[in-house]
Amino acid sequence: MNIILLGPQGSGKGTQAELLAEEFGFNHFEAGKILRSIASSNNPKAAAVKLAIDGGGLVPDELIRLIAWDFISKHTPAKGFLFDGYPRSVDQYEHLKDMLARSGQKIDWVINLEIPESETIHRLSARRTCNKCGEVYNLITNPPPGSKCKCGGELVQRDDDKPEAIQRRLTIYRSQTHPVFERAVAEGIGIEIDGLRSITVIHQDILSRLCLQ
């Protein structure tokens, strides 16, 4: 089974993706984590990726497609893929379907965790990232084990979690990424999930909708 997990910033899709990946052994493509790693590296594309992240924009399609293809080609298709935060546009969605088709795979479900814009802003103001390993926590929905990350790193607020960047990202999400879910609904594979509930309740809802219980 291959799943795309979407949702506005702060919807908790990363937490739900981790739960699904741990429980069922999916190949977990964490777009945000991979891109932040590239942005802080010596990769020739690091500056372009950092600019997009800090400004709340989208990474160029060609670059994210190469990153996704590298991940797909290095993992076993039989385990299934879970795409977390990717694709971010309809064009990227079509590219992903083409890449999976090369190994006889397809997208089975596109899950959208929906929360109001006001909740996004509320949650993101509480998000903290480890400056050592890149682990992302939320003081409200997914708190760290203490004042520091479990690896011992310091927790900081990223520039892209500040109000101006959040608003830009929300605008981009609604205009460019949410249409991916609309396309999936038209194709009969879209599932909308209420993201305002507890982590456990949301997880159980996803499992029941996917018939994985």
N, CA, C and O of each residue as an XYZ file, in Angstrom:
852
protein
N       0.836     -1.194      0.000
C       0.000      0.000      0.000
C       0.874      1.248      0.000
O       1.848      1.327      0.748
N       0.531      2.216     -0.830
C       1.262      3.477     -0.911
C       0.325      4.623     -0.531
O      -0.759      4.768     -1.096
N       0.757      5.430      0.431
C      -0.092      6.470      1.005
C       0.595      7.828      0.942
O       1.801      7.942      1.163
N      -0.189      8.847      0.638
C       0.264     10.234      0.752
C      -0.467     10.845      1.939
O      -1.687     10.723      2.050
N       0.273     11.499      2.824
C      -0.336     12.152      3.978
C      -0.118     13.657      3.846
O       1.013     14.140      3.891
N      -1.231     14.396      3.682
C      -1.183     15.843      3.507
C      -1.902     16.540      4.658
O      -2.554     15.899      5.482
N      -1.770     17.850      4.696
C      -2.463     18.653      5.688
C      -1.749     19.975      5.834
O      -0.553     20.066      5.559
N      -2.466     21.010      6.264
C      -1.810     22.306      6.474
C      -0.761     22.196      7.558
O      -0.757     21.240      8.333
N       0.116     23.162      7.614
C       1.169     23.172      8.610
C       0.577     23.067     10.013
O      -0.410     23.727     10.336
N       1.197     22.226     10.839
C       0.736     22.069     12.200
C      -0.423     21.110     12.376
O      -0.968     20.993     13.473
N      -0.808     20.422     11.313
C      -1.956     19.515     11.394
C      -1.623     18.204     12.093
O      -2.521     17.435     12.437
N      -0.337     17.947     12.303
C       0.078     16.706     12.969
C       0.351     15.563     12.020
O       0.418     14.407     12.436
N       0.512     15.885     10.725
C       0.736     14.803      9.751
C       2.054     14.082      9.990
O       2.151     12.879      9.748
N       3.066     14.796     10.460
C       4.342     14.148     10.741
C       4.214     13.109     11.841
O       4.777     12.019     11.738
N       3.474     13.441     12.896
C       3.256     12.505     14.002
C       2.493     11.277     13.536
O       2.860     10.149     13.867
N       1.429     11.494     12.767
C       0.635     10.372     12.268
C       1.449      9.516     11.292
O       1.302      8.294     11.270
N       2.295     10.145     10.495
C       3.141      9.392      9.564
C       4.106      8.495     10.328
O       4.314      7.342      9.952
N       4.691      9.017     11.390
C       5.618      8.221     12.194
C       4.914      7.018     12.812
O       5.464      5.917     12.833
N       3.706      7.227     13.310
C       2.950      6.128     13.911
C       2.670      5.027     12.888
O       2.834      3.841     13.175
N       2.247      5.437     11.698
C       1.948      4.461     10.646
C       3.211      3.729     10.194
O       3.196      2.514      9.997
N       4.301      4.480     10.031
C       5.559      3.875      9.573
C       6.088      2.873     10.584
O       6.564      1.800     10.213
N       6.005      3.221     11.860
C       6.495      2.320     12.909
C       5.633      1.065     13.007
O       6.144     -0.036     13.216
N       4.329      1.239     12.853
C       3.409      0.117     13.044
C       3.406     -0.858     11.874
O       3.258     -2.065     12.064
N       3.572     -0.326     10.653
C       3.434     -1.182      9.478
C       4.698     -1.283      8.623
O       4.703     -1.977      7.606
N       5.761     -0.601      9.026
C       7.031     -0.739      8.323
C       7.090     -0.090      6.954
O       7.876     -0.506      6.103
N       6.261      0.930      6.731
C       6.305      1.631      5.447
C       7.674      2.272      5.217
O       8.364      2.629      6.172
N       8.062      2.415      3.959
C       9.191      3.259      3.605
C       8.706      4.701      3.784
O       7.860      5.165      3.020
N       9.226      5.402      4.770
C       8.708      6.712      5.159
C       9.532      7.830      4.518
O      10.692      8.042      4.873
N       8.923      8.533      3.582
C       9.571      9.667      2.917
C       9.173     10.934      3.664
O       8.055     11.425      3.512
N      10.096     11.464      4.474
C       9.847     12.668      5.261
C      10.405     13.869      4.504
O      11.575     14.220      4.657
N       9.568     14.492      3.691
C      10.029     15.565      2.815
C      10.681     16.707      3.591
O      11.772     17.154      3.237
N      10.023     17.179      4.640
C      10.556     18.308      5.395
C      11.915     18.029      6.001
O      12.820     18.860      5.926
N      12.058     16.854      6.605
C      13.318     16.493      7.247
C      14.448     16.377      6.227
O      15.566     16.830      6.472
N      14.148     15.768      5.086
C      15.158     15.617      4.032
C      15.588     16.985      3.497
O      16.778     17.242      3.311
N      14.614     17.854      3.255
C      14.932     19.172      2.698
C      15.710     20.029      3.693
O      16.618     20.761      3.299
N      15.365     19.947      4.972
C      16.120     20.717      5.970
C      17.550     20.212      6.070
O      18.472     20.993      6.306
N      17.740     18.899      5.891
C      19.090     18.337      5.912
C      19.909     18.871      4.740
O      21.082     19.211      4.892
N      19.274     18.939      3.566
C      19.966     19.475      2.388
C      20.296     20.946      2.584
O      21.387     21.394      2.229
N      19.348     21.705      3.152
C      19.541     23.145      3.344
C      20.727     23.462      4.246
O      21.358     24.510      4.101
N      21.031     22.560      5.177
C      22.138     22.799      6.119
C      23.428     22.104      5.699
O      24.389     22.053      6.467
N      23.450     21.564      4.468
C      24.618     20.824      3.993
C      25.427     21.647      2.987
O      25.162     22.827      2.758
N      26.422     20.979      2.395
C      27.226     21.616      1.354
C      26.712     21.292     -0.044
O      27.399     21.542     -1.035
N      25.522     20.744     -0.125
C      24.915     20.418     -1.416
C      24.795     21.677     -2.265
O      24.422     22.729     -1.745
N      25.104     21.595     -3.574
C      25.002     22.762     -4.455
C      23.604     23.391     -4.464
O      23.455     24.575     -4.767
N      22.590     22.600     -4.133
C      21.221     23.102     -4.136
C      20.796     23.631     -2.766
O      19.649     24.041     -2.588
N      21.719     23.624     -1.792
C      21.365     23.992     -0.428
C      20.789     25.401     -0.328
O      19.812     25.619      0.389
N      21.377     26.353     -1.034
C      20.915     27.742     -0.956
C      19.490     27.889     -1.472
O      18.683     28.603     -0.878
N      19.178     27.214     -2.578
C      17.835     27.292     -3.160
C      16.806     26.666     -2.234
O      15.702     27.186     -2.075
N      17.176     25.538     -1.619
C      16.260     24.867     -0.702
C      16.030     25.719      0.543
O      14.895     25.864      0.998
N      17.108     26.283      1.094
C      16.989     27.120      2.296
C      16.133     28.345      2.017
O      15.329     28.747      2.858
N      16.298     28.939      0.848
C      15.511     30.120      0.482
C      14.023     29.788      0.449
O      13.193     30.559      0.931
N      13.697     28.633     -0.125
C      12.287     28.211     -0.211
C      11.724     27.935      1.172
O      10.597     28.330      1.474
N      12.500     27.257      2.019
C      12.026     26.910      3.363
C      11.822     28.166      4.202
O      10.770     28.337      4.818
N      12.825     29.046      4.229
C      12.747     30.248      5.052
C      11.637     31.183      4.593
O      11.027     31.882      5.401
N      11.382     31.188      3.286
C      10.358     32.078      2.754
C       8.980     31.478      2.728
O       8.016     32.147      2.358
N       8.869     30.210      3.121
C       7.577     29.548      3.126
C       7.121     29.094      1.757
O       5.941     28.794      1.572
N       8.033     29.036      0.784
C       7.664     28.656     -0.585
C       7.898     27.193     -0.872
O       8.204     26.404      0.022
N       7.747     26.838     -2.157
C       7.944     25.454     -2.583
C       9.330     25.279     -3.185
O       9.837     26.158     -3.881
N       9.929     24.138     -2.907
C      11.201     23.768     -3.534
C      10.916     23.458     -5.005
O       9.884     22.862     -5.315
N      11.816     23.853     -5.922
C      11.586     23.604     -7.353
C      11.217     22.151     -7.649
O      11.792     21.225     -7.077
N      10.251     21.965     -8.548
C       9.740     20.626     -8.862
C      10.844     19.651     -9.267
O      10.862     18.506     -8.815
N      11.756     20.102    -10.109
C      12.789     19.194    -10.609
C      13.655     18.663     -9.477
O      14.035     17.492     -9.482
N      13.970     19.516     -8.506
C      14.805     19.097     -7.385
C      14.076     18.102     -6.493
O      14.641     17.067     -6.138
N      12.834     18.394     -6.126
C      12.101     17.483     -5.249
C      11.806     16.168     -5.956
O      11.734     15.120     -5.315
N      11.634     16.217     -7.268
C      11.411     14.979     -8.017
C      12.660     14.097     -7.977
O      12.552     12.880     -7.825
N      13.844     14.702     -8.111
C      15.088     13.936     -8.046
C      15.278     13.326     -6.664
O      15.728     12.187     -6.539
N      14.934     14.087     -5.625
C      15.061     13.603     -4.252
C      14.114     12.427     -4.022
O      14.491     11.412     -3.437
N      12.875     12.586     -4.494
C      11.882     11.515     -4.322
C      12.279     10.261     -5.100
O      12.150      9.145     -4.598
N      12.755     10.451     -6.311
C      13.149      9.294     -7.120
C      14.329      8.555     -6.496
O      14.383      7.326     -6.525
N      15.271      9.304     -5.934
C      16.414      8.680     -5.263
C      15.924      7.815     -4.099
O      16.424      6.710     -3.888
N      14.950      8.321     -3.351
C      14.395      7.574     -2.224
C      13.659      6.325     -2.707
O      13.874      5.235     -2.177
N      12.802      6.477     -3.701
C      12.009      5.354     -4.217
C      12.912      4.250     -4.760
O      12.681      3.067     -4.511
N      13.939      4.647     -5.501
C      14.806      3.660     -6.147
C      15.690      2.905     -5.158
O      16.205      1.834     -5.479
N      15.868      3.460     -3.951
C      16.738      2.823     -2.963
C      15.976      1.987     -1.935
O      16.589      1.391     -1.049
N      14.644      1.935     -2.044
C      13.847      1.202     -1.061
C      13.003      0.115     -1.719
O      12.709      0.168     -2.914
N      12.623     -0.867     -0.912
C      11.877     -2.012     -1.409
C      10.404     -1.667     -1.586
O       9.727     -1.365     -0.603
N       9.887     -1.702     -2.821
C       8.489     -1.335     -3.065
C       7.492     -2.194     -2.299
O       6.409     -1.724     -1.952
N       7.851     -3.458     -2.031
C       6.922     -4.371     -1.360
C       6.517     -3.886      0.027
O       5.445     -4.250      0.509
N       7.348     -3.073      0.681
C       7.022     -2.566      2.010
C       5.972     -1.457      1.940
O       5.334     -1.139      2.943
N       5.797     -0.874      0.761
C       4.876      0.243      0.624
C       5.546      1.552      0.988
O       6.478      1.577      1.792
N       5.071      2.642      0.397
C       5.637      3.960      0.650
C       4.625      4.850      1.364
O       3.429      4.826      1.072
N       5.135      5.628      2.299
C       4.336      6.631      2.979
C       4.991      7.986      2.735
O       6.082      8.258      3.237
N       4.325      8.825      1.967
C       4.876     10.133      1.603
C       4.287     11.190      2.526
O       3.083     11.445      2.522
N       5.156     11.791      3.309
C       4.771     12.734      4.354
C       5.121     14.154      3.902
O       6.294     14.522      3.838
N       4.080     14.956      3.585
C       4.323     16.331      3.168
C       4.749     16.476      1.724
O       5.209     17.545      1.324
N       4.610     15.447      0.949
C       4.936     15.448     -0.475
C       3.977     14.481     -1.151
O       3.712     13.401     -0.622
N       3.452     14.856     -2.314
C       3.737     16.011     -3.169
C       3.041     17.286     -2.675
O       2.055     17.229     -1.941
N       3.585     18.446     -3.102
C       3.066     19.731     -2.674
C       2.320     20.473     -3.781
O       1.875     21.603     -3.579
N       2.183     19.850     -4.934
C       1.430     20.461     -6.033
C       0.876     19.349     -6.913
O       1.320     18.204     -6.825
N      -0.085     19.681     -7.755
C      -0.664     18.688     -8.654
C       0.389     18.153     -9.613
O       0.398     16.958     -9.911
N       1.278     19.016    -10.104
C       2.344     18.555    -11.001
C       3.231     17.537    -10.289
O       3.591     16.513    -10.870
N       3.586     17.816     -9.027
C       4.407     16.878     -8.268
C       3.657     15.557     -8.047
O       4.258     14.483     -8.062
N       2.361     15.650     -7.846
C       1.519     14.461     -7.669
C       1.567     13.583     -8.916
O       1.715     12.366     -8.814
N       1.444     14.192    -10.084
C       1.495     13.434    -11.334
C       2.884     12.844    -11.554
O       3.006     11.717    -12.033
N       3.934     13.595    -11.208
C       5.307     13.074    -11.310
C       5.475     11.843    -10.428
O       6.068     10.845    -10.839
N       4.941     11.929     -9.203
C       5.072     10.813     -8.264
C       4.362      9.572     -8.793
O       4.897      8.467     -8.705
N       3.169      9.743     -9.337
C       2.453      8.598     -9.903
C       3.259      7.949    -11.027
O       3.307      6.724    -11.136
N       3.887      8.771    -11.855
C       4.714      8.250    -12.954
C       5.908      7.477    -12.420
O       6.246      6.418    -12.949
N       6.552      7.995    -11.375
C       7.721      7.321    -10.807
C       7.340      5.966    -10.212
O       8.044      4.976    -10.409
N       6.229      5.929     -9.487
C       5.798      4.669     -8.891
C       5.388      3.661     -9.963
O       5.593      2.457     -9.804
N       4.814      4.153    -11.040
C       4.363      3.266    -12.116
C       5.522      2.507    -12.754
O       5.315      1.437    -13.327
N       6.735      3.044    -12.664
C       7.901      2.377    -13.250
C       8.161      1.021    -12.596
O       8.755      0.134    -13.209
N       7.714      0.865    -11.347
C       7.891     -0.426    -10.667
C       6.538     -1.090    -10.420
O       6.398     -1.920     -9.522
N       5.550     -0.718    -11.224
C       4.235     -1.335    -11.117
C       3.447     -0.915     -9.891
O       2.527     -1.619     -9.474
N       3.799      0.233     -9.305
C       3.147      0.719     -8.094
C       2.159      1.841     -8.427
O       2.185      2.410     -9.518
N       1.292      2.142     -7.460
C       0.364      3.259     -7.611
C       0.078      3.868     -6.249
O       0.395      3.276     -5.217
N      -0.517      5.045     -6.247
C      -0.979      5.651     -5.003
C      -2.315      5.029     -4.640
O      -3.258      5.054     -5.431
N      -2.393      4.468     -3.434
C      -3.632      3.834     -2.994
C      -4.559      4.815     -2.288
O      -5.769      4.812     -2.518
N      -3.980      5.663     -1.419
C      -4.799      6.608     -0.672
C      -4.061      7.930     -0.470
O      -2.843      7.958     -0.292
N      -4.819      9.016     -0.499
C      -4.294     10.338     -0.137
C      -5.116     10.813      1.050
O      -6.317     11.056      0.933
N      -4.452     10.943      2.200
C      -5.118     11.334      3.446
C      -4.847     12.808      3.716
O      -3.701     13.255      3.660
N      -5.892     13.554      4.006
C      -5.760     14.974      4.329
C      -6.190     15.213      5.764
O      -7.352     15.005      6.114
N      -5.241     15.657      6.607
C      -5.554     16.030      7.987
C      -5.954     17.503      7.978
O      -5.126     18.373      7.712
N      -7.207     17.776      8.265
C      -7.722     19.132      8.140
C      -7.873     19.811      9.494
O      -8.450     19.248     10.425
N      -7.338     21.048      9.592
C      -7.534     21.889     10.771
C      -7.750     23.324     10.292
O      -7.301     23.672      9.200
N      -8.429     24.172     11.083
C      -8.627     25.570     10.700
C      -7.311     26.347     10.668
O      -6.335     25.959     11.310
N      -7.295     27.437      9.922
C      -6.092     28.266      9.820
C      -5.666     28.793     11.182
O      -4.471     28.842     11.475
N      -6.615     29.185     12.015
C      -6.280     29.711     13.343
C      -5.563     28.663     14.187
O      -4.686     28.992     14.986
N      -5.941     27.406     14.003
C      -5.297     26.329     14.755
C      -3.874     26.101     14.253
O      -2.976     25.795     15.038
N      -3.672     26.249     12.947
C      -2.323     26.132     12.394
C      -1.389     27.140     13.051
O      -0.300     26.786     13.503
N      -1.815     28.382     13.099
C      -0.982     29.442     13.678
C      -0.726     29.158     15.158
O       0.395     29.326     15.638
N      -1.748     28.735     15.870
C      -1.616     28.414     17.297
C      -0.598     27.297     17.523
O       0.263     27.393     18.398
N      -0.710     26.244     16.727
C       0.177     25.087     16.914
C       1.615     25.389     16.495
O       2.559     24.996     17.182
N       1.783     26.085     15.369
C       3.138     26.326     14.883
C       3.921     27.258     15.799
O       5.149     27.188     15.857
N       3.226     28.117     16.504
C       3.921     28.995     17.440
C       4.538     28.194     18.580
O       5.412     28.684     19.295
N       4.073     26.947     18.741
C       4.588     26.070     19.793
C       5.536     25.006     19.256
O       5.950     24.121     20.005
N       5.888     25.072     17.975
C       6.749     24.035     17.402
C       8.221     24.359     17.654
O       8.644     25.509     17.543
N       8.988     23.331     17.992
C      10.409     23.483     18.253
C      11.175     22.375     17.519
O      10.699     21.245     17.407
N      12.360     22.716     17.025
C      13.187     21.778     16.263
C      14.538     21.610     16.940
O      15.132     22.587     17.396
N      15.020     20.390     17.006
C      16.333     20.118     17.601
C      17.429     20.628     16.666
O      17.441     20.309     15.477
N      18.343     21.419     17.213
C      19.422     21.959     16.382
C      20.550     20.966     16.158
O      21.554     21.275     15.515
N      20.365     19.760     16.703
C      21.397     18.728     16.559
C      20.968     17.639     15.575
O      21.696     17.342     14.627
N      19.801     17.046     15.790
C      19.361     15.924     14.939
C      18.209     16.281     14.008
O      17.881     15.504     13.112
N      17.583     17.454     14.205
C      16.501     17.869     13.321
C      15.123     17.372     13.731
O      14.145     17.646     13.036
N      15.019     16.642     14.849
C      13.718     16.154     15.317
C      12.788     17.335     15.591
O      13.194     18.344     16.169
N      11.522     17.186     15.161
C      10.544     18.263     15.334
C       9.545     17.882     16.419
O       8.966     16.796     16.388
N       9.349     18.778     17.373
C       8.376     18.583     18.445
C       7.339     19.701     18.393
O       7.536     20.721     17.734
N       6.231     19.489     19.103
C       5.248     20.543     19.290
C       4.883     20.552     20.766
O       4.490     19.527     21.324
N       5.014     21.707     21.392
C       4.776     21.798     22.821
C       3.334     21.469     23.195
O       3.032     21.210     24.360
N       2.434     21.480     22.187
C       1.012     21.201     22.434
C       0.652     19.764     22.077
O       0.088     19.036     22.893
N       0.982     19.362     20.856
C       0.514     18.065     20.355
C       1.539     16.941     20.449
O       1.167     15.768     20.479
N       2.826     17.284     20.496
C       3.865     16.254     20.521
C       5.072     16.776     21.289
O       6.126     17.005     20.696
N       4.933     16.969     22.606
C       5.985     17.610     23.395
C       7.260     16.778     23.504
O       7.213     15.551     23.425
N       8.398     17.448     23.686
C       9.667     16.738     23.877
C       9.688     16.085     25.255
O       8.858     16.405     26.106
N      10.632     15.169     25.481
C      10.693     14.475     26.775
C      11.102     15.380     27.931
O      10.914     15.019     29.092
N      11.652     16.541     27.632
C      12.087     17.484     28.662
C      12.355     18.833     28.031
O      11.708     19.209     27.053
N      13.300     19.556     28.585
C      13.636     20.867     28.038
C      14.498     20.767     26.792
O      14.685     21.750     26.074
N      15.030     19.558     26.534
C      15.862     19.333     25.362
C      15.333     18.153     24.559
O      14.429     17.443     24.999
N      15.909     17.951     23.376
C      15.557     16.802     22.541
C      16.028     15.515     23.208
O      16.901     15.543     24.075
N      15.453     14.396     22.804
C      15.873     13.113     23.363
C      17.335     12.809     23.057
O      17.957     11.994     23.739
N      17.898     13.478     22.011
C      19.317     13.271     21.686
C      20.223     14.207     22.488
O      21.447     14.091     22.437
N      19.613     15.131     23.225
C      20.392     16.075     24.016
C      20.568     17.429     23.369
O      21.138     18.338     23.974
N      20.081     17.580     22.129
C      20.219     18.844     21.421
C      19.285     19.917     21.938
O      18.280     19.622     22.585
N      19.624     21.174     21.647
C      18.797     22.298     22.052
C      17.587     22.424     21.120
O      17.685     22.129     19.928
N      16.459     22.858     21.661
C      15.241     23.047     20.875
C      15.092     24.518     20.511
O      15.140     25.389     21.379
N      14.911     24.787     19.226
C      14.827     26.163     18.739
C      13.581     26.342     17.875
O      13.006     25.370     17.386
N      13.178     27.589     17.697
C      12.066     27.905     16.796
C      12.647     28.294     15.446
O      13.448     29.224     15.356
N      12.238     27.573     14.383
C      12.751     27.848     13.045
C      12.161     29.139     12.504
O      11.079     29.561     12.911
N      12.892     29.765     11.574
C      12.391     30.981     10.936
C      11.073     30.739     10.213
O      10.212     31.619     10.174
N      10.910     29.538      9.636
C       9.685     29.265      8.877
C       8.499     28.956      9.782
O       7.404     28.677      9.291
N       8.705     29.002     11.112
C       7.594     28.842     12.048
C       7.208     30.179     12.672
O       6.444     30.215     13.636
N       7.724     31.263     12.136
C       7.351     32.588     12.622
C       6.157     33.105     11.819
O       5.962     32.687     10.678
N       5.347     34.014     12.397
C       4.055     34.410     11.820
C       4.044     34.754     10.339
O       3.166     34.294      9.609
N       5.008     35.560      9.878
C       4.997     35.972      8.479
C       5.175     34.781      7.543
O       4.482     34.662      6.533
N       6.109     33.902      7.890
C       6.363     32.717      7.057
C       5.186     31.760      7.116
O       4.833     31.145      6.110
N       4.572     31.630      8.299
C       3.418     30.741      8.438
C       2.300     31.169      7.500
O       1.712     30.336      6.810
N       2.000     32.479      7.472
C       0.920     32.970      6.625
C       1.213     32.732      5.151
O       0.317     32.366      4.390
N       2.470     32.939      4.741
C       2.842     32.686      3.343
C       2.668     31.209      3.008
O       2.174     30.861      1.936
N       3.074     30.351      3.925
C       2.976     28.915      3.680
C       1.526     28.450      3.614
O       1.184     27.574      2.819
N       0.677     29.036      4.450
C      -0.739     28.687      4.411
C      -1.370     29.079      3.079
O      -2.165     28.330      2.511
N      -1.007     30.261      2.589
C      -1.534     30.723      1.303
C      -1.107     29.785      0.186
O      -1.912     29.428     -0.674
N       0.163     29.384      0.199
C       0.676     28.463     -0.808
C       0.009     27.105     -0.676
O      -0.332     26.473     -1.676
N      -0.178     26.652      0.567
C      -0.812     25.348      0.776
C      -2.212     25.322      0.180
O      -2.562     24.390     -0.544
N      -2.998     26.319      0.474
C      -4.378     26.343     -0.007
C      -4.459     26.457     -1.524
O      -5.346     25.870     -2.145
N      -3.544     27.205     -2.122
C      -3.621     27.428     -3.567
C      -2.934     26.341     -4.387
O      -3.340     26.076     -5.519
N      -1.884     25.698     -3.825
C      -1.110     24.750     -4.616
C      -1.149     23.311     -4.112
O      -1.152     22.378     -4.915
N      -1.179     23.118     -2.798
C      -1.115     21.754     -2.266
C      -2.496     21.140     -2.049
O      -2.697     19.968     -2.365
N      -3.438     21.895     -1.525
C      -4.765     21.323     -1.288
C      -5.404     20.790     -2.573
O      -6.150     19.813     -2.505
N      -5.142     21.391     -3.747
C      -5.669     20.806     -4.986
C      -5.211     19.370     -5.242
O      -5.864     18.643     -5.991
N      -4.095     18.948     -4.630
C      -3.672     17.546     -4.739
C      -4.742     16.656     -4.114
O      -5.117     15.629     -4.679
N      -5.225     17.060     -2.949
C      -6.266     16.276     -2.287
C      -7.564     16.305     -3.099
O      -8.261     15.296     -3.207
N      -7.873     17.449     -3.657
C      -9.075     17.556     -4.487
C      -8.983     16.612     -5.686
O      -9.977     15.995     -6.071
N      -7.797     16.500     -6.273
C      -7.592     15.575     -7.390
C      -7.778     14.128     -6.917
O      -8.386     13.311     -7.608
N      -7.245     13.829     -5.733
C      -7.375     12.475     -5.196
C      -8.837     12.127     -4.911
O      -9.265     10.999     -5.155
N      -9.596     13.083     -4.399
C     -11.024     12.860     -4.150
C     -11.731     12.537     -5.463
O     -12.555     11.625     -5.526
N     -11.401     13.295     -6.511
C     -12.007     13.051     -7.830
C     -11.643     11.664     -8.353
O     -12.409     11.057     -9.102
N     -10.464     11.163     -7.954
C     -10.018      9.843     -8.384
C     -10.534      8.723     -7.476
O     -10.284      7.544     -7.729
N     -11.246      9.099     -6.431
C     -11.815      8.102     -5.525
C     -10.869      7.569     -4.477
O     -11.139      6.527     -3.880
N      -9.738      8.271     -4.231
C      -8.765      7.768     -3.252
C      -8.459      8.802     -2.165
O      -7.463      8.666     -1.455
N      -9.293      9.824     -2.027
C      -9.072     10.858     -1.023
C      -9.824     10.570      0.269
O     -11.000     10.207      0.239
N      -9.150     10.730      1.400
C      -9.763     10.533      2.717
C      -9.488     11.770      3.557
O      -8.328     12.111      3.789
N     -10.537     12.450      4.018
C     -10.342     13.613      4.885
C     -10.507     13.202      6.339
O     -11.450     12.498      6.701
N      -9.563     13.659      7.169
C      -9.543     13.316      8.589
C      -9.592     14.601      9.418
O      -8.881     15.561      9.121
N     -10.421     14.618     10.446
C     -10.504     15.747     11.364
C      -9.257     15.771     12.235
O      -9.060     14.884     13.066
N      -8.408     16.790     12.049
C      -7.142     16.862     12.769
C      -7.204     17.575     14.103
O      -6.163     17.819     14.713
N      -8.397     17.918     14.577
C      -8.525     18.639     15.845
C      -8.614     17.711     17.046
O      -8.638     18.177     18.185
N      -8.663     16.422     16.813
C      -8.806     15.465     17.897
C      -7.444     15.025     18.443
O      -6.405     15.489     17.975
N      -7.455     14.143     19.420
C      -6.204     13.675     20.015
C      -5.432     12.806     19.027
O      -6.005     12.270     18.079
N      -4.135     12.672     19.255
C      -3.269     11.874     18.394
C      -3.789     10.438     18.285
O      -3.839      9.871     17.193
N      -4.172      9.860     19.416
C      -4.641      8.468     19.427
C      -5.932      8.297     18.644
O      -6.072      7.357     17.861
N      -6.874      9.208     18.855
C      -8.160      9.119     18.153
C      -7.963      9.287     16.644
O      -8.573      8.569     15.850
N      -7.119     10.226     16.259
C      -6.845     10.436     14.832
C      -6.211      9.191     14.228
O      -6.581      8.763     13.135
N      -5.252      8.613     14.951
C      -4.570      7.419     14.451
C      -5.557      6.272     14.245
O      -5.521      5.588     13.222
N      -6.425      6.070     15.209
C      -7.412      4.997     15.093
C      -8.377      5.253     13.939
O      -8.788      4.320     13.250
N      -8.734      6.502     13.734
C      -9.622      6.862     12.622
C      -8.958      6.537     11.289
O      -9.587      5.977     10.391
N      -7.670      6.896     11.168
C      -6.937      6.600      9.931
C      -6.886      5.095      9.691
O      -7.118      4.637      8.572
N      -6.586      4.332     10.725
C      -6.508      2.876     10.592
C      -7.838      2.296     10.124
O      -7.879      1.433      9.246
N      -8.917      2.778     10.717
C     -10.230      2.244     10.335
C     -10.592      2.612      8.910
O     -11.201      1.815      8.197
N     -10.221      3.815      8.488
C     -10.539      4.241      7.112
C      -9.694      3.480      6.087
O     -10.113      3.269      4.949
N      -8.488      3.072      6.518
C      -7.621      2.297      5.633
C      -7.848      0.791      5.764
O      -7.225     -0.006      5.063
N      -8.755      0.415      6.678
C      -9.039     -1.003      6.949
C      -7.797     -1.745      7.407
O      -7.541     -2.871      6.982
N      -7.018     -1.096      8.287
C      -5.777     -1.687      8.787
C      -5.912     -2.184     10.218
O      -4.941     -2.695     10.777
N      -7.075     -2.051     10.824
C      -7.245     -2.497     12.198
C      -7.416     -4.008     12.280
O      -7.573     -4.553     13.373
